[in-house]
Each structure stands twice: as C-alpha cells, then as structure tokens.
Amino acid sequence: MGRTALRICPLCEATCGLTVTVDDDGRLRSARGDADDVFSHGYICPKGASLPELDNDADRLSRPLIRRDGALVETDWAQALQAVVDRVGTIRAAHGATAVGVYLGNPTAHTVAGALHAPMLARTLGTTNIFSASTLDQMPKQIALGYLFGNPFAFCVPDLDRTDHLVIIGANPVVSNGSVTTAADFPGKLTALRKRGGHLTVIDPARTRTAKLADTHIAPRPGTDAALLFAVVHTLFDEDLVAADLGGIAQYVSGVETLGEQARDFAPERVADHCGVSATEIRDLARGVAAAPSAAVYGRMGTTTVEFGTITSWLIDAVNILTGNLDRPGGVMFPTPPSAPAPRPPRPGRPFRTGRWRSRVSGHPEVAGELPAAALAEELDSPGDGRIRALITIGGNPVLSAPDGDRLSRALEAADLVVCVDPYLNETTRHADVILPPPPPSRSPHFDFLLNNLAVHATARYSPPVLPTDDGRPGESEILCRLILGFSGASTDADPAMVDEQVIAATLGKEVIDPHSPVAGRDVAELVAMLPDAPGHERRLDMMLRLGAYGDAFGARDDGITLADVQAAPHGIDLGPMRPRLPGVLRTESGTVELAADDLVADVERLRTALDRSPQGLVLIGRRNLRSNNSWMHNLTALSGGSNRCTLHVHPDDANRLGLDDIAVVRGPGGEVTVPVELSTDILPGVVSLPHGWGHDLAGTRLSVAAAAPGANVNQLNDGSRMDPLSGTVTLNGLPVEIAPV
C-alpha cells in the first residue's frame, strides 16, 4: 500500500513543500504539492514532481570510488575517507595550506551539510583558495550589498505579496521559480499582483515567459542595464521625483547628493542609443516607480553576469532607496530568517573591502572570501610556487559551469589530487581520485538555512529523512564531519558529532557574554543540556532557532519556538511577512546606508566610457528552462524533451542575414560549439540565446539520460577574460560571438 511523507523540495530556490508517496520496498513513487504547506500552499513545478526519479536514479553512486591503476573502482567508506585525509595531508605538509583548493557548487545552498559543514571544511583546511558558483552568479549583488549596508549577505528582497509595482530586470522567475528571492509560486504571485491592480514591468532583451505577463516590457541591448538604471536615477533627480525623506529612512542614508552628481552624465537622451531604449521609455519607468504607492525593483543574472554587474546591482537598490521603497512593506525588505541570530541594536561596523588576498596568477582580488571561479583553471595549471595541487569539490560541476571547461578538464587531469563529494560521475568528477557520494534526498534531512535568508515570507519548516540510509553509509554531514576531523588531526573514525558539539559550545560561549543576546549571563552547560538528544545537525538547528528572532531563548520566552515545535508542525510554522529592520541590519563604518561608496563611484568612469562604444556584431545571452537547473537536472527522463532543449534562439532577420538553417557554429573568445538553431521573434535582432549547463558528451561520465541529448557547453565560448572587476564575476551575458551555418 505504501505511505506518504512530507518533504521540502531541494531542487530550486522556491523550497516548495511536497507530499511524497513511499512504496513498501522503500522507494519514492510519486510527489505532489503539499496543500497545507505554510509557504508554498500546494504549488509544485515539474522539478518537484520529478523528485522520485532523481531519488531512484540508477546512475547515482551509492558507494565511494577511488582511482587505482587509472580506473575508478568501488571501495569502502573507511578506506576512501582515510585516503583523502592522508593525501591531502601529504600535499599540505609539502606545499602549504594554499596548495589545496575548494570549490562549492550550487547544490550546497540546498542541503544541511552544505550550509553547516561545507564552510567548516574549507576553514579547517586553512586555504585561501576558495571558489564557488557565486562568482558565476550573484557575487556582484553581494558586493553591492557590502558597500551599501556593510554586509555582503544583507540581502533585501521584493515584498511580492504587498507591492503595487514590481520591476523585474534581467530575470525570468516564471521559469526559474525565482532566485536570490525565495518565493514559492512566483507565477501565482505575479498574477495576484495584477489582480489587485498592480503593475508589472519587465526589462529583458528577450520576451520571456515572465515578460509576456508584463504590463510594460522594455527590451534593452544586453549589458546596458547599468546605463539604463543610471538614466532612471538621473530622471529621479532631474524631475524632483526623489521621495521626501526617502520614505522615512533619510536619517539612515548617506551619499544621496554624490549619487545625484554621478547621474548627471546619464540623461535618458544620452543613453538611449547605447541601451536601445527610448528616452521616453526610461523617463516613464522612473515616473512609474516613483508614483506607485509602493514599488520594488528586482534583478537577477541578466544584471549580475555582465560587464557592469556590481554597478547594476548597486543602482537597483539605489532606485529602491531614492523612491522611498527600502525597508517598507511593498518595497524591498530584509528577511528575518528563523535560524539567524536574533537582531541586535544598531552598531557601526568596519569598512567593507575586497582584495584581502589575491589570486596567484592574474591577481584577482578576493571577494566575500572567494576568488573568481574563472581563475580556477589557471590556478591549477600554471606552474610555480603556490599552485593548487589538490582540489576538493562539493556538489559542483565547474567543467560545465565555469568558463573554458576544456582547459579546466586538462588541469584537473594533471592535478595531484581531485576529491569530489558528489552523487554522480559527471563532467568534473570523472577526473576525481576519490568520489564520496552523499545519499539521495529522501535519506537526508532538510532545513533551508541559507534560502530562508531570502524568503519573502518567514516560516520554519524541517524535513527529517523519509527513509533510513543503508547500513554503514554516512550522510553528507557525516562525510564532511569525518573529513573535518581528519584534517584537524583527529581520526576519521572519531565521533562526527564532535564537530557540531564544538560549534555549539563556541557559539553559546559567545552568546552568554554578549549583553544583547537573549541568553546573556546564563551558564553554557545549562543551555547545552537543554538541547535534544539528537544528531548533531538537529542540536545545532535547535540552538539556532532558540537564539533566533522567533526563538524561545532557551525557555525565557513562552511564545518562542524550538526545533520540537517545528517538528510538531510538519507543514511548517508561519512566522509572518517581512518587517522593517533598519537601522539594525546596517554594519557600515558610518552606521548608514552608504549610497555612494568610493569604489562604486570610481567604477562609474568605466561606464561613462562605454556609452561611446558602438554595438558591433551579435551578442550572446543565457536562458533558463523550467525543467532544468544548471547542469544537475539533465539526467531525468521526466525533465528531458519538450522545451528543455539546448538550442540557439535566433531572430529570423539575423538567421536570414547569416544564411542559417538547422545547425549553426557559434564562435566566442574561448572556443566554438555547434548547436541546433531555433528561430524566435521573442528575442531582439542582434541577440542570440543559448542555455547553460549542457555539454554531456564527454567520455568517462555515467549520465545515461543526459548523454542521450548532451547539448553544447555554452561556457566553452568564454575564456573568462571578460569580467566585472569589482566582483570577479565573468561576463556570461552580452558576450560577443560570431555565428555561421554549418
């Protein structure tokens, strides 16, 4: 007969609640939306419905693999873990801590282990060679937040449920389900906006599924969003549209006049030709946002993976601030997640800065603790002191997601050691010396430690494992904890709970001496004794919830929550809409929102110079598909076919001019790919679109479904030399390309 169980979907940032059916033989059979889930209310997309197929995928690895005599063979966990610790130890002893690099992939944002233990592993190694998908994605946003608010993780997100005018720029949330904004049923929220009389503006060079819902669609040339937004800022000052008292937060904002001075050269009439958008459209956009009772401007990868990604991200929030829409209902607000520390009184911080260290070869500055992923290959293959000799990847596939995968493949093949914590033998892990596969989602716990920081509505939800792991098979947290212990000099056979207990003791030790903590002055041992007799991650989660904004403060608050409360509410606990948080969220040196940080202002001259460049040739942009998520959702039959194809979208006028037929060769700075052509009037002339994450035709992988329709790796067109200098993010959108028929 089977049974049902509840899960939080781990496959995208929407974090929808699911009801899964489990067969008597211990396999997931189906998944549907959980109608009672307090966050998603029954919404589900094709990815969520495919969770059973992902869970049961025959290509998933179940035992560790180790390379012997050139071939990957199965081994037991004890041997695999010890081999990693021994070989990493040898390399660190001979060449230093920076000889080991760490790459954290996008899936780590969706797992308990990725949130709690992956960062600890990197810190334990003591290396500064940390890379992640962030510098291929949202890092310009984080750098802008660092300069504005003093904290690169102080995300402000659109209050979708209460806004009157939503401006979406460079994003397609109807397809992506939203990102860097956690909101289940994004399409439903856009429909609700329209029904309550609100206005939807979409700014995108393609007429995406989101743009087709818009009241206003503005289609600029790719990569010109920074100039367009500066023209909006210019208009706000020029037409006296800056909100009185900035909507009530003027006392917390500095640099307004400086920003106005920087905007003088960006009149809509000046930037119109550069952007391919009329001055009238730009002025109407500024007037519309300023006149709305509430408005929120939201940007995503079309605004971050471009030449001026950090400036664009800065100006998005500048428009929100100038129109009085920061930190107010219906505008953009700072989420209050349940597992973050309870808010403290406002206090000045230290100046935000980047470049605390630099990459060895090209001298790229560190940003938010990371080096650019585009520099990973050269750090591996360029000889000399300080070369990365060993790489540990956790849930990442940079051969497909980073520029010039061919070079990275060669570099990995020549590395002294490659260790991958990953369930698949994919384009990156095929180079591994050791692969440590975590269990499927059904056998893993789930709590959104990271994505709750981006949620448009606060909830507390926890999914325990639906099924037990096989005897002797460690969960992902245990895998990472055993490595942490080994790298720390302890035995990999030591109790992995020691790692979490050390964190608990250290955290509570700091809390009890903080006069603003909800447990100030109390005894650490007393607090530790109040935690449940449970796995380490649950003890840490209980501690974090109790110390959080909604927590019980270890019994001091009768109305506060604990993990036991969350476990007793399987559909989740509704903690309410976002609420104002200024000035407490600020950590700038001045204690204000610094609207004109020196480094941002200094980069404006580069943008001024770009206004005089004439557009030449074709430029490439990316594309999302509802049935895909980067490189890790292509091995499921349920998600293949249909519109989920790796095709080149070309406007018919360009196809006729170039003589394109069914197949085209696309050439970029880093190489070329051959792809099917799909004509579309939904894309601007002069612009072509190719989705990322494909290229599953490399030897040595075990991805049977993906290999049957491999597609082409768009990042092979990119050599990584074009990047936003402030964030180290490579230019993936607006890349010049040449196209010819086969």
KESEVEX-840220 format. One line per 2 residues: number of its first residue (from 1); for each residue z, y, x of C-alpha. Coordinates in steps of 0.05 Angstrom, whole numbers. Last residue first. Layout:
BEGIN
NUM) Z,Y,X  ... $
//
This chain:
BEGIN
742) -816,490,550  -817,559,520 $
740) -785,616,558  -719,653,555 $
738) -687,701,604  -614,719,601 $
736) -568,779,606  -495,762,587 $
734) -470,803,527  -415,754,512 $
732) -387,708,566  -366,763,615 $
730) -310,732,656  -239,754,644 $
728) -204,779,707  -162,826,664 $
726) -173,895,694  -239,878,728 $
724) -275,854,665  -321,802,694 $
722) -391,789,719  -392,743,779 $
720) -374,681,740  -440,646,755 $
718) -458,640,682  -517,600,654 $
716) -477,536,665  -428,566,615 $
714) -476,549,559  -467,474,571 $
712) -522,441,532  -518,393,473 $
710) -490,323,481  -511,290,415 $
708) -500,216,429  -453,234,486 $
706) -405,266,437  -399,203,396 $
704) -388,157,457  -341,201,497 $
702) -322,159,557  -345,200,616 $
700) -373,177,683  -442,208,678 $
698) -451,277,648  -486,286,581 $
696) -431,320,542  -456,391,553 $
694) -423,429,496  -361,473,492 $
692) -396,539,478  -444,558,422 $
690) -511,592,437  -533,658,408 $
688) -592,703,424  -596,779,420 $
686) -657,824,429  -671,825,355 $
684) -604,822,319  -580,756,290 $
682) -576,735,217  -653,732,215 $
680) -647,663,246  -696,617,281 $
678) -665,554,312  -690,535,381 $
676) -669,469,413  -639,476,483 $
674) -657,470,556  -606,499,605 $
672) -611,544,665  -570,568,724 $
670) -514,615,743  -546,684,733 $
668) -579,662,669  -640,622,648 $
666) -653,594,578  -708,542,571 $
664) -733,535,500  -748,479,451 $
662) -778,479,381  -830,535,389 $
660) -821,599,428  -881,643,442 $
658) -838,698,472  -860,752,423 $
656) -859,705,364  -790,679,381 $
654) -765,750,391  -790,772,323 $
652) -762,708,291  -691,725,315 $
650) -664,670,360  -605,623,349 $
648) -604,572,405  -579,505,381 $
646) -518,462,398  -504,432,330 $
644) -447,435,281  -490,458,223 $
642) -496,387,197  -482,336,250 $
640) -416,317,280  -347,330,250 $
638) -337,264,214  -366,226,273 $
636) -312,252,319  -324,261,393 $
634) -343,334,390  -274,364,377 $
632) -250,378,448  -301,424,479 $
630) -284,490,443  -261,475,372 $
628) -314,448,326  -326,434,252 $
626) -320,507,230  -371,528,283 $
624) -364,586,330  -419,624,367 $
622) -428,657,434  -471,717,454 $
620) -531,722,500  -570,784,519 $
618) -645,792,520  -684,842,560 $
616) -662,910,583  -616,960,549 $
614) -618,1027,584  -556,1047,622 $
612) -533,1118,611  -472,1098,570 $
610) -450,1051,626  -428,1109,669 $
608) -379,1132,616  -351,1060,613 $
606) -337,1059,687  -304,1127,680 $
604) -258,1097,627  -228,1050,679 $
602) -180,1103,706  -153,1116,636 $
600) -133,1043,629  -100,1040,697 $
598) -62,1105,684  -33,1084,617 $
596) -56,1128,560  -24,1103,496 $
594) 43,1086,526  82,1062,466 $
592) 150,1089,485  211,1066,524 $
590) 186,1105,584  187,1044,630 $
588) 153,1002,577  191,945,543 $
586) 179,961,470  197,910,416 $
584) 260,946,395  224,1011,379 $
582) 194,989,333  202,923,296 $
580) 176,934,226  175,872,181 $
578) 127,814,175  130,775,111 $
576) 184,725,92  224,668,123 $
574) 193,612,81  225,546,102 $
572) 179,487,112  147,432,71 $
570) 196,381,100  257,424,83 $
568) 315,381,107  285,380,177 $
566) 285,457,176  358,459,156 $
564) 377,408,209  339,451,260 $
562) 387,507,244  382,566,197 $
560) 424,627,183  457,646,117 $
558) 529,629,139  522,667,205 $
556) 572,653,260  559,578,259 $
554) 518,573,324  484,640,312 $
552) 460,614,245  388,631,261 $
550) 338,677,227  328,725,285 $
548) 336,670,336  395,641,373 $
546) 404,584,324  329,570,323 $
544) 326,568,399  385,521,405 $
542) 357,475,352  290,475,388 $
540) 323,458,454  360,400,423 $
538) 296,377,389  257,380,455 $
536) 312,340,490  312,282,441 $
534) 370,282,391  446,282,387 $
532) 447,350,354  471,414,387 $
530) 541,436,371  569,407,436 $
528) 524,454,475  556,513,440 $
526) 627,492,456  607,478,529 $
524) 577,547,534  640,582,510 $
522) 631,646,469  631,717,493 $
520) 564,737,464  536,685,416 $
518) 491,731,374  469,763,439 $
516) 476,838,448  534,834,497 $
514) 495,786,540  545,742,577 $
512) 542,686,526  466,688,525 $
510) 455,679,599  497,615,603 $
508) 465,592,538  396,594,571 $
506) 418,561,636  455,504,600 $
504) 397,492,552  345,494,608 $
502) 385,444,649  393,399,588 $
500) 318,401,577  303,375,646 $
498) 359,324,645  329,293,582 $
496) 278,261,628  331,211,651 $
494) 314,193,722  259,142,735 $
492) 214,196,764  268,203,817 $
490) 294,271,837  263,315,889 $
488) 242,372,843  170,348,842 $
486) 195,281,816  239,312,762 $
484) 182,357,740  135,297,738 $
482) 185,259,695  191,319,649 $
480) 115,325,643  106,253,621 $
478) 168,256,577  141,317,541 $
476) 74,282,531  107,221,500 $
474) 121,161,544  93,91,531 $
472) 143,37,545  139,5,477 $
470) 83,36,436  98,104,408 $
468) 130,109,339  92,134,279 $
466) 96,198,238  127,236,296 $
464) 172,293,272  137,353,241 $
462) 175,419,241  165,481,199 $
460) 199,550,202  161,606,168 $
458) 144,678,182  80,707,153 $
456) 22,736,192  36,687,248 $
454) 21,706,320  87,689,353 $
452) 89,627,308  29,604,349 $
450) 70,594,411  129,551,390 $
448) 89,518,335  130,455,324 $
446) 101,386,327  128,318,347 $
444) 80,266,375  61,197,350 $
442) 14,221,296  -17,270,346 $
440) -42,214,392  -1,194,454 $
438) -8,230,521  -57,203,573 $
436) -38,208,647  -102,207,688 $
434) -96,197,764  -149,207,817 $
432) -188,250,769  -261,269,773 $
430) -277,238,706  -222,283,680 $
428) -267,344,680  -328,320,640 $
426) -285,275,597  -244,211,602 $
424) -198,229,545  -124,232,528 $
422) -107,285,580  -55,299,633 $
420) -103,303,692  -88,295,766 $
418) -140,313,818  -124,301,892 $
416) -157,315,959  -213,355,926 $
414) -286,337,941  -303,312,871 $
412) -266,371,841  -308,420,881 $
410) -373,385,861  -353,388,788 $
408) -333,462,795  -402,478,824 $
406) -437,442,766  -389,475,716 $
404) -415,543,733  -370,586,689 $
402) -308,556,657  -304,517,591 $
400) -347,457,607  -321,438,676 $
398) -257,472,655  -236,414,609 $
396) -162,426,597  -105,389,565 $
394) -61,394,627  -98,398,693 $
392) -66,387,760  -107,407,820 $
390) -97,387,893  -128,417,955 $
388) -128,490,936  -148,526,999 $
386) -94,568,1031  -122,565,1102 $
384) -197,558,1104  -255,525,1069 $
382) -283,550,1003  -288,491,954 $
380) -225,493,913  -212,568,910 $
378) -286,577,898  -285,531,838 $
376) -223,563,807  -246,635,811 $
374) -276,637,740  -209,614,715 $
372) -182,682,735  -113,680,768 $
370) -50,676,726  20,705,723 $
368) 4,758,670  -56,780,711 $
366) -62,763,785  -113,805,821 $
364) -180,777,844  -184,778,920 $
362) -250,741,924  -229,682,967 $
360) -152,678,967  -137,701,897 $
358) -89,759,893  -15,769,885 $
356) 27,819,846  -42,843,823 $
354) -21,865,753  29,917,731 $
352) 74,935,673  124,988,693 $
350) 195,963,684  232,963,618 $
348) 267,1015,576  315,989,523 $
346) 312,981,447  368,940,416 $
344) 357,865,417  316,822,370 $
342) 340,750,363  309,705,416 $
340) 244,671,395  246,605,356 $
338) 239,635,286  180,681,302 $
336) 184,755,286  112,779,282 $
334) 94,848,308  54,888,258 $
332) -16,913,246  -27,953,182 $
330) -13,932,111  62,938,121 $
328) 77,984,180  85,972,254 $
326) 20,1007,274  -23,1035,219 $
324) -14,1110,226  -88,1124,238 $
322) -76,1141,311  -37,1076,323 $
320) -88,1028,292  -145,1065,328 $
318) -107,1059,393  -95,986,378 $
316) -170,972,378  -178,1021,436 $
314) -135,979,482  -172,915,466 $
312) -239,950,479  -214,978,545 $
310) -190,909,565  -255,875,547 $
308) -302,924,580  -352,874,609 $
306) -343,825,552  -301,764,535 $
304) -249,806,499  -285,842,442 $
302) -331,786,419  -272,740,430 $
300) -227,773,379  -214,840,346 $
298) -171,863,288  -167,933,259 $
296) -116,941,203  -114,991,147 $
294) -65,1020,97  -73,1073,43 $
292) -144,1079,69  -168,1149,90 $
290) -163,1140,165  -198,1073,165 $
288) -254,1099,121  -262,1164,160 $
286) -269,1127,226  -320,1078,197 $
284) -359,1135,164  -362,1171,232 $
282) -390,1108,265  -440,1095,210 $
280) -464,1168,212  -471,1166,287 $
278) -520,1109,279  -507,1042,312 $
276) -550,1013,368  -490,1020,414 $
274) -523,1059,470  -566,1097,421 $
272) -506,1119,381  -460,1135,440 $
270) -473,1210,446  -480,1224,371 $
268) -416,1186,358  -380,1233,408 $
266) -355,1195,468  -346,1249,521 $
264) -285,1279,486  -250,1212,480 $
262) -214,1218,546  -183,1284,524 $
260) -159,1253,459  -127,1196,498 $
258) -90,1246,542  -65,1283,480 $
256) -37,1218,450  -3,1197,514 $
254) 66,1180,486  88,1142,424 $
252) 158,1125,399  173,1193,368 $
250) 104,1190,334  125,1129,294 $
248) 125,1156,223  52,1145,204 $
246) 27,1175,268  69,1237,254 $
244) 11,1260,211  -45,1211,218 $
242) -103,1231,264  -160,1251,218 $
240) -169,1322,246  -245,1315,246 $
238) -254,1317,321  -191,1278,336 $
236) -207,1219,290  -280,1226,308 $
234) -267,1218,382  -225,1156,368 $
232) -283,1127,328  -330,1145,386 $
230) -282,1109,433  -288,1049,387 $
228) -364,1049,392  -361,1057,468 $
226) -314,998,474  -355,956,426 $
224) -417,961,468  -417,890,496 $
222) -466,862,446  -510,913,412 $
220) -477,938,349  -484,908,279 $
218) -441,943,227  -429,904,163 $
216) -394,940,105  -368,908,42 $
214) -362,844,81  -368,772,57 $
212) -433,760,95  -399,787,157 $
210) -349,729,155  -405,678,151 $
208) -437,713,210  -489,767,207 $
206) -494,772,282  -484,834,325 $
204) -413,840,297  -371,894,265 $
202) -343,870,198  -313,918,147 $
200) -273,891,88  -247,939,35 $
198) -190,929,-13  -193,928,-89 $
196) -141,873,-100  -197,823,-109 $
194) -230,842,-42  -166,830,-4 $
192) -155,764,-41  -224,740,-19 $
190) -208,758,53  -142,720,47 $
188) -178,660,18  -226,659,77 $
186) -167,662,125  -137,601,93 $
184) -78,592,141  -63,653,183 $
182) -44,654,257  -75,715,289 $
180) -94,706,362  -146,663,328 $
178) -172,659,257  -197,599,218 $
176) -255,598,269  -308,596,214 $
174) -282,646,163  -248,679,223 $
172) -313,704,254  -291,755,305 $
170) -324,810,346  -293,866,304 $
168) -257,854,238  -236,917,202 $
166) -189,905,143  -178,960,93 $
164) -123,956,40  -75,912,78 $
162) -19,872,45  -34,798,55 $
160) -73,808,119  -19,844,158 $
158) -62,847,220  -30,822,284 $
156) 11,855,338  22,813,400 $
154) 78,831,447  59,777,498 $
152) 33,824,552  99,863,548 $
150) 106,937,566  81,960,498 $
148) 15,995,513  3,972,585 $
146) 24,901,573  -11,899,505 $
144) -76,920,539  -66,864,590 $
142) -54,814,535  -116,834,497 $
140) -158,829,560  -128,759,570 $
138) -155,732,504  -208,680,521 $
136) -236,655,587  -177,685,625 $
134) -130,652,575  -162,583,586 $
132) -114,573,644  -105,582,718 $
130) -42,581,762  -50,585,837 $
128) 16,620,850  49,554,866 $
126) 123,538,864  112,467,839 $
124) 172,474,793  143,536,762 $
122) 79,499,743  119,441,713 $
120) 163,490,675  101,523,644 $
118) 77,454,620  146,435,592 $
116) 163,477,531  98,503,503 $
114) 50,449,525  101,395,511 $
112) 111,418,440  36,420,429 $
110) -16,468,401  -18,521,457 $
108) -28,464,507  -94,448,472 $
106) -127,510,504  -123,483,574 $
104) -72,495,629  -100,491,700 $
102) -50,482,758  -65,489,832 $
100) -32,455,891  -45,482,961 $
98) -3,541,940  61,500,952 $
96) 48,491,1026  -4,454,1068 $
94) 27,392,1098  90,386,1057 $
92) 55,407,993  -1,357,1004 $
90) 47,299,1018  90,318,957 $
88) 29,320,912  11,250,936 $
86) 81,221,926  92,254,858 $
84) 25,233,831  32,162,856 $
82) 102,158,827  76,177,758 $
80) 20,126,761  63,69,788 $
78) 117,79,736  67,86,680 $
76) 29,21,692  -42,17,718 $
74) -111,19,688  -170,27,734 $
72) -212,88,755  -262,68,808 $
70) -273,93,879  -236,38,914 $
68) -176,52,870  -171,112,825 $
66) -112,110,776  -115,107,701 $
64) -55,113,654  -54,73,590 $
62) -75,90,519  -139,129,532 $
60) -175,155,471  -246,129,464 $
58) -226,85,404  -210,148,364 $
56) -152,130,317  -116,197,319 $
54) -181,235,320  -206,196,260 $
52) -140,207,224  -142,282,239 $
50) -212,291,209  -186,325,145 $
48) -154,378,189  -219,392,225 $
46) -258,396,159  -213,452,134 $
44) -149,447,93  -112,495,47 $
42) -54,464,7  -6,523,7 $
40) -18,540,81  49,572,100 $
38) 102,545,52  69,476,49 $
36) 74,452,-23  0,437,-32 $
34) -2,396,32  -76,393,48 $
32) -107,325,55  -108,272,108 $
30) -132,200,108  -122,131,138 $
28) -72,141,195  -56,76,228 $
26) 8,35,228  -17,-31,200 $
24) 13,-14,132  -34,44,128 $
22) -9,116,136  -33,170,89 $
20) -28,241,115  -5,303,77 $
18) -23,364,118  6,433,130 $
16) -41,482,162  -29,510,232 $
14) -86,562,227  -90,565,303 $
12) -133,502,309  -126,426,315 $
10) -51,415,313  -46,405,237 $
8) 27,407,215  45,338,188 $
6) 75,308,126  79,233,112 $
4) 49,186,61  57,111,54 $
2) 15,48,57  0,0,0 $
//
